[in-house]
Amino acid sequence: MKIQAKSKRVDYGRNVPGIEIVPLLHFGSAQKPVILFVEMSHAVLSIIGTRIASVTYDEAVAIIFVAARAPAAHAYVCAVSVHGLAMARKDPAFRQVLNGSILNVPDGKPLVWSHRLLGGRRLPDRVYGPTLMLRLCEAAAKEKVPIYLYGAASGVPEQLRDSLITRFPGLIVAGAFSPPYGDRKPDDPALLKEIDAINASGARLLFVGLGAPRQEIFMHAQAGRINPVQIGVGAAFDFHTGRLSQAPRWIQSAGLEWFYRLCAEPRRLWRRYLFSIPYFLIHLFLQKLGLDSVSEAGT
């Protein structure tokens, strides 16, 4: 049996986001697939080739919870920053990874400003991955929706579990696991056992904290195997356990969080920002002038 609603996109002109019918729910097995496309429209804007959802925190939470209702969602959500956009513009394979998600939320302030520059929806704020995680946990505690924590260094997921349960009474944490560091084949036997444990836990939301772009590549590769909705949250595990300090709110509001993090982790991040920021700005203004073919195609 297959249930399917047609998907469509309406374009309202150059550099103006269309309203898209997003395929949200996919469940079943490889032998007996059942696909349920739920019509939930939201504006999207192609920013240098990556489809960014023009959504607020509340809207992102609502969309994710609709997807989480499926017994097997096989879906993932990305929190996209300038670094992610630059990588996707340069690498078509990674662009396909991001554009394969059900939701790419605007993780950085520059993406909010890009909406205004390109004629998109005027967003009140960004949808910051670590904050989105807390909003989802708050809603999960109220709705009794189980979550699973996957990522970060040994001991961190368990520490985060205890912190979240204290912060959100009633939150059900179905599991917490720190996978081995480094690349693994998609069909690695140990990895498949980890996925079996996730699926058997009954979790509906899976927070993935492997760092970009590793977590996005992982979520894309394993979307067909993992039942809960996967949400890539980057350094949120370390932020919410106090292992890393977050930038003060005024620095975040000014769009300077990248500089704060660069000062905190210069050896790890200097190459990332040296490349990403100029590259992003160049292609953003080329898109504004109608000279970026990838952005125009939105693929």
N, C-alpha and C positions, 0 to 999 in steps of 0.2 A: 504494500500500500504506500502511496506517495501523496503527500499533501503539499501543494505548491501554489503560491501566489506569484503572479508576474512581478518582476522587478523592473522599475523604470527610473529614468533620470530626466529632469526637466531643467534645461539651461535657460537662464534669463539674460544672457549676454556675456561678453568677454569680461573675465575677471570678477564675475558675480557668481556666488555659489548657487548651484541648483538644489532642489529638494529631491532627495534620493530615498527610494524604498529599499531599506537595508535588509539583506538576508540575515536573520538572527539565530534561528534555531535549527540545528541539524542533529538528529539522533538516530540510533539504530546500530546495527552491526555491519561489518563489511559484506556479510552474506545477505542480510536483509536490511538494506538501508531504508530509513524513513527520514524524509526531509520536510521540515516545517518552516516555511518562510513567513515571518510575522511582519506585517506592514507597520513599521514605526518610522516615520519620516523625520529627518533632521538635515539641516543645511550642512554642506561640505564645501570646502574651498581647496582647490589645488594650489599648494605653495611649492614652487620649484619642482613640481612633479609628484608630490605626495599629497594624498587626500586627507586633509585635516578636518575633523568634525568641529563645526561651529556651535559648541555646546557649553553649558554651564556645569557646575558641579552637580546640581540636582538632576539635570537632564542626563548627564553621564551615568549617575547612579541608577536612574530609572531604566535606561537602556540596558545596562549590565544585568540588572535584576530580572528583566524580561527574558534575557538569554539564559540566565541561571535557572529558570523554571524547567528547562528541558532535562530529561533524565541524562542525556549526553549532549552537551552543547557543542563540543568540538569547535570552540571559538576562542579568540584571544583579543586582548585590548592592549594597545601601546600608548605610552605617554611619550610624545615626540618633542624633542628639543631641537635647537639649532644644529647641534652636532648630528643628530639623527637625520635631519633634513639634508644636510650637506653630504653625509655618507650616501643617502638614498639617491641624491641627484647625480653623484659620481658613479654609483654602482647600481646598474639596472636590476641585478639579482636581489639586492637589499631593498630596493624600491618596491619590488614585487612582494617581499616579505611584509613591509609596512602596509601596502595597499591591500594585502590579503586579510587584514584584521577587520573585525566588525566595527571598530572604533579607534581612531587615532586622536587622542585628546591633545590640545595645545598646552604642552607642559611648561613652556617658557614665555616670558613677557614679549619677546620679539615676535612670537607667533600671533599674539593679540594685536600688536601694532601692525603686523603684516595684513591682518584682516582689514584694518582701516585703510592701509595704503592701497590694497587691491580691490577695494569696494565691497568687501564681505560684511558679514554681520558684525555689529559693534559689540564685542564681548565685554562684560563687566570686569572680567579677570581671567587669568589663565586657569587651567585645570592641572594643578601640580600633582605629580604622581604620589608622593608621600602623603599629601593631604587627602587626595582621592582615596587612598587606602584607608585612612581613618574614617572618612565619610562612609565608605562601604562597610567597615567593621561596625560602625554605629548602627547602620541600617540592618546588618546581619544579626546583631544582638537583639534588636527589636522583633525581627521577623523569624528568629530561630533558624537562620540559614547557616549551615556549617561552613567553615573556611579551612584552608590548608596553607601552611607556610613552607615554601620551598626555595632555599637559596642561602647565600651568605656563608660565613665561616662556621666551623664546628662550634656548637653551643649557642650561636646567635639566634637561630629560629626558636629554640626552647626558651631563651631569655625573652624574646619578643612575645612568644605565646603567653608567658606569665604576665608580662606588662599589659598586653591587650585585654586579657581576662580581668585584670584589676581595673583597667580604665573603662571597660564596657561590660558591666555585669550582665550575665546571661549569654555572652558570646560563646559559641561552640567552636573550639579549635579541634578539628578532627585529626590533625596530624601536623608535625613539624619536622623538617628534614634538611640537613645540609649536604648537598651532593659533592662528590669529589671535584676539585678544581681542574680545569682543562677541558679540551674538546674530546667528545666521545662520539662514536658512531651512533646514528639514530636507532640501530637495532642491537646496541650493546646489551648483553643479557642482564647486567646489573641495573642498567637504566630501565629496561623493560620491567624488572621487578619493582623498581621505585614507582613506575607509572601504575602498575597493578595495585600497589599499596594506596596510591592516591585515589584511584577509582573505587577501590573497596572501602575507603573511609567514609563515603557518603557525602564528601564535601561538594558544595556547589560553586564555591569561589576558590581559585587557586592563585595565591600571590607568589609571583616569581621574582626573586631578587638576585639575579645573576650578573647584573650590569649590562650596559649597552655596548655593542650590539649582540652580545652573546645570548641574552634572554629573549630578544625578538626572534633570532634565528632558531632558538630552541622551541619557542612557542609555535612558530610556523611549522617546523619539522614534525612536532608531536601533536599538532591540533587534531589529527585524525584518530589518535589513540587516547587522548586525555578527555575525560568526560566533563569535569567542571570548566567554567569559564576561566581562562587564564588572564591574569592582569600583571603586566610587567611594571614593576615599581622601582627598579634600580637600587639606589642606595637607601631606600626607605627602611630596610631592616636595620642598617647601622645607625640611621638617624633616630629611629624610635627606641633604640636601646642605649642611646647615648655614646655609641662608639665613635660617631662623627658628629660634629656640631653643625647645625643649620645656620644659614645666614640670618641676621636680624631681619625683621619684617620690612624695615624701610629699605634695606639693600635689595630684598626680593622685589619690592614694589618698583624700585628704580631700574629693574632689569639687570642688576649687577651681581647676581648670585654667582655667575660664572667666574667673576674676578675673586670673589670670596673663596670659592672652592679651589681656584688656581693657587691662591696664597696658602691654603691649607694642605694641598697635595701637588706641589709644583712639578715634582719629578714624573708623576703619573699623568698629569693633565696638560702640560705646556704644549705638547705637540697637537693634542686634540683641539685646543682653542686657537692656536696659531694658524691652523688650517681652516677650521670650521667657520669662524666668524667672518673673515674676509670673503671666503668662497660663497657663503650664504648671502651676504650683502650684494655681491656682484650679480649673482643669478636672480636675486629678488628684484633688483632694479631692471635687469634685462627683461624679466617677466612683466614688470610694470610698463615697460616700453613696447611690449609685444614681440620681443626678440629672442625669447627662450622657447624653443620648439617643444621641449619635454614638458614644460609647464603648461603650454597651450593644450597639449594632448592630454595632460593629466594622467599619464600612464607611467 
